[in-house]
Amino acid sequence: MDLDLKWILIICGIVLAAIPLLCFFIFSEVKKIRQEMVKTEFSINQMKSSLAHQTSKFELMNKHLAIIGSKAAPERYKKRPSGKG
């Protein structure tokens, strides 16, 4: 009985000693994942910014081309109502 109890205590001691080591590994993995998420979020924000910039550039180019086209071939462009009244 005493021998079995000693073995149980030894095994439990080893398991309890391993818990801080496991916690350290889990913490380091969480830290790595958090850094990757920050990098990913930064990349997504850069892409969103670039997309907004490109969209506004295309809209401005479209307006300019419409003005140029209406001067070059006015018969193909219908005048839009201005909405002023």
C-alpha positions in Angstrom: 0.0 0.0 0.0 2.8 2.4 0.9 4.6 1.6 -2.3 1.5 2.3 -4.4 0.9 5.6 -2.6 4.5 6.7 -3.2 4.2 5.9 -6.9 1.0 7.9 -7.1 2.6 10.9 -5.3 5.7 10.7 -7.6 3.5 10.6 -10.8 1.4 13.5 -9.5 4.5 15.5 -8.6 5.9 15.0 -12.2 2.5 16.1 -13.7 2.3 19.1 -11.5 5.9 20.1 -12.3 5.1 19.8 -16.0 2.2 22.2 -15.8 4.3 25.5 -15.8 6.3 24.2 -18.7 3.1 23.5 -20.7 1.7 27.0 -19.8 4.9 28.6 -21.1 4.6 26.8 -24.4 1.0 27.8 -24.7 1.8 31.4 -23.9 4.5 31.6 -26.5 2.2 30.2 -29.2 -0.5 32.7 -28.3 2.0 35.5 -28.5 3.2 34.3 -31.9 -0.4 34.1 -33.2 -1.2 37.5 -31.8 1.8 39.0 -33.7 0.7 37.3 -36.9 -2.8 38.7 -36.5 -1.5 42.2 -36.0 0.6 41.8 -39.2 -2.5 40.4 -41.1 -4.7 43.3 -39.8 -2.0 45.8 -41.0 -1.9 44.2 -44.4 -5.7 44.2 -44.7 -5.8 47.9 -43.8 -3.1 48.7 -46.4 -5.2 46.8 -49.0 -8.3 48.7 -48.0 -6.6 52.0 -48.2 -5.1 51.2 -51.6 -8.4 50.0 -52.9 -10.1 53.2 -51.8 -7.4 55.2 -53.5 -7.6 53.3 -56.7 -11.5 53.6 -56.7 -11.4 57.3 -56.3 -8.7 57.5 -59.0 -10.9 55.6 -61.4 -14.0 57.7 -60.6 -12.0 60.9 -61.3 -10.6 59.5 -64.5 -14.2 58.4 -65.6 -15.4 62.0 -65.0 -12.5 63.4 -66.9 -13.1 61.0 -69.8 -16.8 61.9 -69.9 -16.0 65.6 -70.1 -13.4 64.9 -72.9 -15.9 62.6 -74.7 -18.7 65.1 -74.5 -16.5 67.7 -76.1 -15.1 65.4 -78.8 -18.4 63.7 -79.7 -21.3 65.6 -78.1 -23.9 63.6 -80.1 -23.1 60.5 -78.2 -23.5 62.0 -74.7 -26.9 63.0 -73.3 -27.0 65.9 -70.9 -27.9 64.8 -67.4 -30.4 66.9 -65.5 -28.6 69.0 -62.9 -31.3 68.6 -60.3 -31.3 72.3 -59.6 -34.6 73.8 -59.7 
